Amino acid sequence: MAAGWLRRARRHLRDQPECVERCCLSWVGTERAQERGAFDEAMETIDRMGTRANYRGNHARLVAVKRRYAPGNLFRLDHNIAP
């Protein structure tokens, strides 16, 4: 049932400008990709959310550190760096 609601929300927001609601939908996609181990897909979703901008030039270094020291995403917080 939840998948149906998510599809409906994506359809309604498809032509809308960037907003909090679109960010929340992207976040769901990022978490699903991480759970499957699809880290490249998760990073693409994060790019759409604009999260990389928050880390500026440090994002690639932080991803490498996260992959090395927390490959199982032990240190998981809201708006965290994908491993």
Z-matrix of the N, CA and C atoms (Angstrom, degrees):
N
C 1 1.444
C 2 1.534 1 109.73
N 3 1.326 2 115.54 1 -41.54
C 4 1.468 3 118.79 2 -179.38
C 5 1.519 4 111.15 3 -62.26
N 6 1.326 5 116.71 4 -38.35
C 7 1.463 6 120.05 5 179.83
C 8 1.528 7 110.80 6 -60.95
N 9 1.312 8 116.30 7 -37.67
C 10 1.462 9 120.29 8 177.67
C 11 1.515 10 111.90 9 -64.33
N 12 1.308 11 117.13 10 -42.14
C 13 1.460 12 121.16 11 178.21
C 14 1.521 13 111.18 12 -65.50
N 15 1.337 14 116.56 13 -39.63
C 16 1.463 15 119.56 14 178.33
C 17 1.519 16 111.46 15 -64.78
N 18 1.342 17 117.43 16 -42.79
C 19 1.472 18 120.35 17 176.46
C 20 1.528 19 111.22 18 -60.42
N 21 1.313 20 115.55 19 -42.08
C 22 1.467 21 119.70 20 179.80
C 23 1.527 22 110.88 21 -64.63
N 24 1.315 23 116.82 22 -42.60
C 25 1.469 24 120.64 23 178.88
C 26 1.524 25 110.40 24 -63.04
N 27 1.342 26 117.08 25 -43.66
C 28 1.473 27 120.04 26 178.48
C 29 1.526 28 111.06 27 -60.71
N 30 1.312 29 116.30 28 -42.19
C 31 1.464 30 120.52 29 179.89
C 32 1.525 31 111.09 30 -62.30
N 33 1.322 32 117.06 31 -42.73
C 34 1.469 33 120.59 32 -178.46
C 35 1.520 34 112.34 33 -70.93
N 36 1.328 35 116.87 34 -29.39
C 37 1.467 36 120.40 35 -177.27
C 38 1.523 37 113.50 36 -95.00
N 39 1.319 38 117.54 37 -5.86
C 40 1.465 39 121.91 38 -174.07
C 41 1.519 40 113.46 39 -51.30
N 42 1.306 41 118.72 40 -44.57
C 43 1.465 42 122.02 41 -175.79
C 44 1.519 43 112.92 42 -97.89
N 45 1.310 44 117.45 43 9.93
C 46 1.456 45 121.40 44 -179.21
C 47 1.536 46 109.91 45 -90.24
N 48 1.331 47 117.16 46 153.64
C 49 1.468 48 119.54 47 176.21
C 50 1.532 49 110.19 48 -67.79
N 51 1.319 50 116.17 49 168.53
C 52 1.460 51 120.65 50 178.20
C 53 1.528 52 109.46 51 -53.86
N 54 1.324 53 115.03 52 135.75
C 55 1.455 54 120.38 53 -179.40
C 56 1.525 55 108.68 54 -155.52
N 57 1.307 56 116.58 55 171.65
C 58 1.460 57 122.01 56 -179.75
C 59 1.525 58 110.65 57 -59.50
N 60 1.306 59 116.99 58 -39.60
C 61 1.454 60 121.01 59 -178.00
C 62 1.532 61 111.49 60 -62.80
N 63 1.335 62 116.56 61 -42.30
C 64 1.475 63 119.76 62 178.13
C 65 1.522 64 110.24 63 -66.01
N 66 1.315 65 116.61 64 -36.46
C 67 1.461 66 120.66 65 177.70
C 68 1.531 67 110.29 66 -63.07
N 69 1.310 68 117.37 67 -42.48
C 70 1.467 69 120.83 68 179.08
C 71 1.525 70 110.89 69 -62.54
N 72 1.325 71 117.68 70 -40.79
C 73 1.457 72 120.36 71 177.70
C 74 1.530 73 111.07 72 -65.39
N 75 1.317 74 116.90 73 -38.72
C 76 1.462 75 120.12 74 176.94
C 77 1.515 76 110.89 75 -64.59
N 78 1.306 77 116.03 76 -38.27
C 79 1.467 78 120.90 77 179.70
C 80 1.537 79 110.24 78 -60.56
N 81 1.328 80 116.53 79 -42.90
C 82 1.459 81 120.55 80 177.41
C 83 1.527 82 109.72 81 -59.39
N 84 1.318 83 116.66 82 -43.15
C 85 1.458 84 120.96 83 178.60
C 86 1.516 85 112.56 84 -63.05
N 87 1.313 86 116.47 85 -38.36
C 88 1.464 87 121.20 86 178.59
C 89 1.519 88 110.65 87 -64.54
N 90 1.317 89 117.24 88 -45.02
C 91 1.464 90 120.29 89 179.99
C 92 1.525 91 111.32 90 -63.94
N 93 1.318 92 117.13 91 -40.30
C 94 1.471 93 120.21 92 178.34
C 95 1.525 94 110.63 93 -63.13
N 96 1.334 95 116.27 94 -43.20
C 97 1.470 96 119.99 95 179.88
C 98 1.528 97 110.63 96 -64.03
N 99 1.325 98 117.70 97 -41.07
C 100 1.468 99 121.09 98 178.76
C 101 1.518 100 110.82 99 -62.60
N 102 1.305 101 117.00 100 -42.03
C 103 1.466 102 121.02 101 -179.59
C 104 1.527 103 111.46 102 -62.12
N 105 1.335 104 117.05 103 -33.45
C 106 1.465 105 121.55 104 178.71
C 107 1.527 106 111.72 105 -83.30
N 108 1.339 107 116.97 106 -7.78
C 109 1.461 108 120.14 107 -177.03
C 110 1.517 109 112.49 108 81.59
N 111 1.312 110 117.63 109 13.80
C 112 1.466 111 122.74 110 179.83
C 113 1.524 112 108.97 111 -90.11
N 114 1.339 113 115.65 112 72.91
C 115 1.456 114 120.58 113 -171.97
C 116 1.530 115 113.09 114 -68.64
N 117 1.335 116 117.54 115 -33.76
C 118 1.466 117 119.27 116 176.93
C 119 1.525 118 110.71 117 -63.92
N 120 1.321 119 115.90 118 -41.54
C 121 1.466 120 120.10 119 177.25
C 122 1.532 121 110.44 120 -63.98
N 123 1.336 122 115.58 121 -40.42
C 124 1.464 123 119.37 122 177.98
C 125 1.529 124 110.60 123 -61.39
N 126 1.344 125 116.45 124 -40.97
C 127 1.461 126 119.75 125 -179.93
C 128 1.529 127 111.23 126 -66.56
N 129 1.323 128 117.39 127 -37.01
C 130 1.464 129 120.08 128 176.71
C 131 1.523 130 110.62 129 -62.88
N 132 1.316 131 116.02 130 -40.22
C 133 1.460 132 120.02 131 178.71
C 134 1.518 133 110.59 132 -65.95
N 135 1.325 134 116.16 133 -40.39
C 136 1.463 135 120.22 134 177.28
C 137 1.518 136 110.40 135 -61.65
N 138 1.325 137 116.18 136 -39.95
C 139 1.469 138 119.15 137 177.35
C 140 1.518 139 110.48 138 -56.86
N 141 1.324 140 115.89 139 -42.62
C 142 1.468 141 118.84 140 179.43
C 143 1.524 142 111.24 141 -63.87
N 144 1.305 143 116.94 142 -30.72
C 145 1.463 144 120.47 143 179.80
C 146 1.521 145 111.50 144 -76.50
N 147 1.326 146 117.60 145 -19.82
C 148 1.450 147 120.15 146 -178.69
C 149 1.513 148 113.46 147 84.99
N 150 1.325 149 117.56 148 12.85
C 151 1.458 150 120.95 149 -176.41
C 152 1.515 151 112.19 150 -65.34
N 153 1.317 152 117.10 151 -35.28
C 154 1.462 153 119.58 152 -178.38
C 155 1.524 154 111.69 153 -57.63
N 156 1.308 155 116.58 154 -32.98
C 157 1.459 156 119.94 155 179.63
C 158 1.526 157 111.16 156 -59.95
N 159 1.319 158 116.74 157 -30.93
C 160 1.459 159 119.95 158 -179.61
C 161 1.521 160 112.43 159 -67.05
N 162 1.329 161 117.04 160 -28.03
C 163 1.465 162 120.96 161 -178.03
C 164 1.520 163 112.21 162 -96.80
N 165 1.310 164 116.61 163 -4.10
C 166 1.455 165 124.08 164 179.96
C 167 1.527 166 111.16 165 49.65
N 168 1.304 167 118.85 166 -131.92
C 169 1.456 168 122.48 167 -176.34
C 170 1.512 169 114.35 168 -74.97
N 171 1.315 170 118.66 169 -3.05
C 172 1.461 171 121.98 170 -176.53
C 173 1.520 172 113.87 171 -91.87
N 174 1.314 173 118.43 172 -5.77
C 175 1.454 174 120.36 173 -171.49
C 176 1.527 175 112.74 174 -59.82
N 177 1.329 176 118.87 175 -48.75
C 178 1.469 177 121.23 176 -177.89
C 179 1.530 178 110.81 177 -60.71
N 180 1.329 179 116.59 178 -41.75
C 181 1.464 180 120.63 179 178.98
C 182 1.523 181 110.62 180 -64.76
N 183 1.321 182 117.61 181 -41.60
C 184 1.456 183 121.25 182 -179.75
C 185 1.529 184 111.78 183 -66.89
N 186 1.333 185 116.83 184 -36.02
C 187 1.465 186 120.38 185 176.80
C 188 1.530 187 109.19 186 -63.81
N 189 1.337 188 117.06 187 -43.73
C 190 1.469 189 120.75 188 179.70
C 191 1.528 190 110.78 189 -61.97
N 192 1.318 191 117.32 190 -42.31
C 193 1.468 192 121.16 191 178.45
C 194 1.519 193 109.84 192 -63.85
N 195 1.328 194 116.80 193 -44.35
C 196 1.461 195 121.11 194 -179.45
C 197 1.535 196 110.97 195 -61.79
N 198 1.334 197 116.59 196 -43.60
C 199 1.467 198 119.97 197 179.98
C 200 1.532 199 111.28 198 -64.31
N 201 1.317 200 116.57 199 -34.70
C 202 1.466 201 119.95 200 -178.13
C 203 1.518 202 112.19 201 -76.15
N 204 1.329 203 117.20 202 -47.27
C 205 1.463 204 120.74 203 -171.76
C 206 1.526 205 115.04 204 -97.02
N 207 1.318 206 117.46 205 -16.06
C 208 1.474 207 119.49 206 -179.88
C 209 1.522 208 109.80 207 -142.65
N 210 1.350 209 117.67 208 58.22
C 211 1.464 210 119.04 209 -177.02
C 212 1.523 211 113.28 210 -62.34
N 213 1.306 212 118.27 211 -25.65
C 214 1.460 213 121.44 212 177.70
C 215 1.511 214 113.09 213 -89.17
N 216 1.342 215 116.26 214 9.38
C 217 1.469 216 122.96 215 179.34
C 218 1.529 217 111.45 216 61.48
N 219 1.343 218 115.84 217 40.92
C 220 1.463 219 121.54 218 179.33
C 221 1.525 220 111.55 219 -59.25
N 222 1.326 221 116.18 220 -42.12
C 223 1.464 222 120.95 221 -177.61
C 224 1.519 223 109.22 222 -92.85
N 225 1.311 224 116.17 223 71.91
C 226 1.456 225 122.03 224 -175.01
C 227 1.523 226 109.81 225 -102.55
N 228 1.316 227 114.87 226 124.35
C 229 1.464 228 122.05 227 177.28
C 230 1.518 229 108.56 228 -134.76
N 231 1.301 230 116.54 229 164.60
C 232 1.461 231 119.30 230 173.66
C 233 1.526 232 108.96 231 -57.24
N 234 1.317 233 116.99 232 137.30
C 235 1.463 234 124.47 233 179.14
C 236 1.526 235 111.55 234 59.92
N 237 1.311 236 116.72 235 34.20
C 238 1.444 237 121.78 236 -179.83
C 239 1.510 238 110.37 237 -82.20
N 240 1.314 239 116.25 238 171.20
C 241 1.444 240 123.29 239 177.91
C 242 1.516 241 108.33 240 -82.63
N 243 1.303 242 117.00 241 131.04
C 244 1.463 243 120.64 242 177.83
C 245 1.522 244 109.01 243 -68.62
N 246 1.325 245 118.76 244 140.72
C 247 1.457 246 119.95 245 179.65
C 248 1.509 247 111.84 246 -71.52
